[in-house]
Amino acid sequence: MKAVIQAGGKGTRLRPYTLVLPKPLMPVGELPVIEILIKWLRRYGVQEIYITTGYLGHLIRALCGDGSQWDCKIIYSEETEPLGTIGALGLIREHLDETFLVLNGDLITDLDLRAFYRYHLKHEELLTVGVTNKTVKIDLGVIETEGNYITEFLEKPSFNYQVSMGIYCMQPEILNHIPKAVPFGFDDLMYSMLDHKLPVQVYQHNGSWMDIGRAEDFQKAQELFQESNMPMLGL
């Protein structure tokens, strides 16, 4: 099982911290996020890891090296211009010759990768998206109208959504749907596959998941890891 960690973003939501550190090097507890991710991948037997870099990528290379400290092989790509979350795969497409994982470099989760991988192989689709439920609180009064009249009012409601975790399992053939050398995000890939009526499978995860690129999740991760000493990842 090969894995690609997307680590080329500028982390604008975590500024000013990410003016000096790339988002995957932001510390959670005593470890940078990307080290937590690599150890999580190694726990599930992943030995070949590709890291797509861009913004401050030399710092990521300096920390992770060739991966030998974790008994794995790390290969890097570098974007000379931003290519988006999925476009960066084009730089390493010759290496992605079998089923592979893609994950954002700013997440923490206890997803069972073996179960996710087996689920993807069983359903034989080009793409499986890891999803989880997220409650979003609106700190405003929400108004529904019909014409110029209010029909319903909700004071600071909460809504529950099924959201992408930023973890995907893909077949090599999906690269045929990714244009070369142009910015191309996960949203572009989804729109393209839906337009071409290509099925996309989802895998529901009901455990822990945090996107530390969001300031509130970053703070929550600090508190959780400080209190529990990282049991969610077995670290």
N, C-alpha and C positions, 0 to 999 in steps of 0.2 A: 504494500500500500504506500503510494507516494502522496506527499502533502505539499501544498503551496500555501505559504503565509504571505498575505498581502500587507506589505509594510512601507508603501511608498507615499502615503498621504501626508499632508501638512498638519493635521490635527488642529484645525482652526478653532474647534469648539473648546479646546483646553488651553488656549492662549491666556496668559503669557508664558505658561510653563513650556509649551512646545516651540517657543522661539529659540530655545537652547537644547531641547531634547526632542527627538522624534517620538511620536506617540507610543510605539511599541517598547520604548525604553522607560516609559513612565513607571515609577515604582509602586507596587502594591505589596504592602508588608515590607519584607526585606528583599524582594526580587522584582526585576523588571518584568512587565507583562509578557514580553516575548520569551523569556526564560521559562515562565510558568507554562506558556503554550507548548514550548518544545518538550518540556518534561511530561506534559499531558500526552503529547503525541507519542513519545517514547514508551510511556506506560502501556500504550495499546499496540506496541510493536512497530511503529513507523520508523524506518531507518533512513529513508531518503527524503530530505526536506529542501524545498526550493523557497527562497525568500526574495520577493520582488521589492526592490528598493528604489528610492528616488530622493526625497527630501532628507537631508542629513544621513544618507545611507551609510556613509563611512563609519559613523558611530555604531550602527548595528553590526557592521562587519567586524569592528574592533571587539565588540562584546562576544559575538557568537563564534567567530573564527570559522574553522572548517567543520565544527560540530563534534570533534573527537572527544571533547570533555564530556559529552553526553552519549558517546558511543554511537554516533550517527554521522551521516554525510550531509553537509549543507552546501548548496550551490546557490549563487546569487545572480540576479539580473539587475540591471540599472536602467531606469528611464531617463533619457535625456530631456524629455518633455512629459508632462502628465498624461497617462494613458487610461486612467480610470481603473476601477476595481477589477474589471474583466479584461480590458484591453491589454493589460500587462502580461496576460498569459501568452500573448503572441510572441513575446521575447524568448519563451522557453518551450514553444510548441513541439520542437523536435524531441524533447525529453518526456513529454506527456503522451506516451504510447500505450498506456494501460489505464484502467480505472484509477482516478485520483481524487484527492480531497482538496478543497480550496477553503481557506478560512481567513477572515479579517484578523489583522494583527493587533486588535484592540479589544478582544473579548476574553471573558473568563467563564467557564462552564464546567459542569460535571457530566455532560453528554457522554453516553456509552458509545464510543466510536465503532466498536466491533458490531454492535447491534445496528447502528446507522449504516455501516458499510454493507452488511448482509442484507438489510432491507432494500438498499439500492440495487444490489445484484439480483435479488429475487424479482423485482418489478421490471427490470430490463428497460428502463427509460434512459434518455441521454442525461437527465438532470434530476437530482433529488435535493430539495431544499429543507434544511433543518428549520423548524418553526417552533415557536413557543407563544404562550399567551402573555399579553402585556396590558396592564390597566393604566389608562391615561386619565389623569384628573385635570379638568378644565377649571381654572381658578377665576371664572367669570360666570355671569348669568347668561345661559344659553336660551335664545329665543327662536321659536319656530313660527313662521307666518304663512298666511294665505292671503294673497293680495297685499293690502296695506294694514291688515289686522293680525294681532298676535293670537295664535291658536294654542300655544303651549309655552310655559316658562319653566326652566330647570336651573336652580341655584347651585353653581359649582358641582356639576355632575361628574361622574366617572364612567368611562367607556372601556370595554374590554375588546382588544383586537388580537388577531392571530398575526404575528410578525415574523419576518425573517431573522434568524439568529446570526446571519453572516457566515454560515457553515454550509458547504455544498459538496455533494458527491457527483462527479461527472465522468462521462465516457469521452474518449479522445475525439470522437466524431463531432462533439459539440464545438470544437475549434473551427469547424467549417462555417459556423454561424457567427464567428467573431472576426470583424475586419482587421486587417493588418495596419499597424502604425497610425491609428487614429484613436482618440479618446473614446472609450466604450465602457459604460458602467453596467452593474448588475441590472439596473432598471432597463437599459437598452436591450440587454439580452432577454429579459422577460417579455418586453413588448414584441421583440422579434419572434420569439417562439410562439407567443399567443397569436400573433398575426399569421404565422405559418401553420397554425393549428397543431403544433408539436406538443405532446403531453409533458407536463412537468409534475413530478411526484413530490409530495411533502411528507416529512417525518416529524411527528409530534413529540416534543420533549417537554416533560412536566417537571423537570428538576431545576437546578440553579442556572442562571444565565445573566451576565452583566456586560453591557457595552461601556467600557471605561472611557470611551471617547466622549461620553456624556458626563458633564460635571457632577450631576447627582449620583450616577452609578459609580463614578470614580471615588467619590467620598464614601458611598455605601460599601464599596469593596475594601477600602482602608479599614473601616470599622469591623466588617465581617472577619477579615483575615487577622486583625489584631486580637479579636476575641476568641477565635476558634482555631488559630494556628493552621489554617489551610486544610481542614479535613475533607472539604468538598472535592479536592483533586487528589487526595491521598499523598500530599506532599508534606 
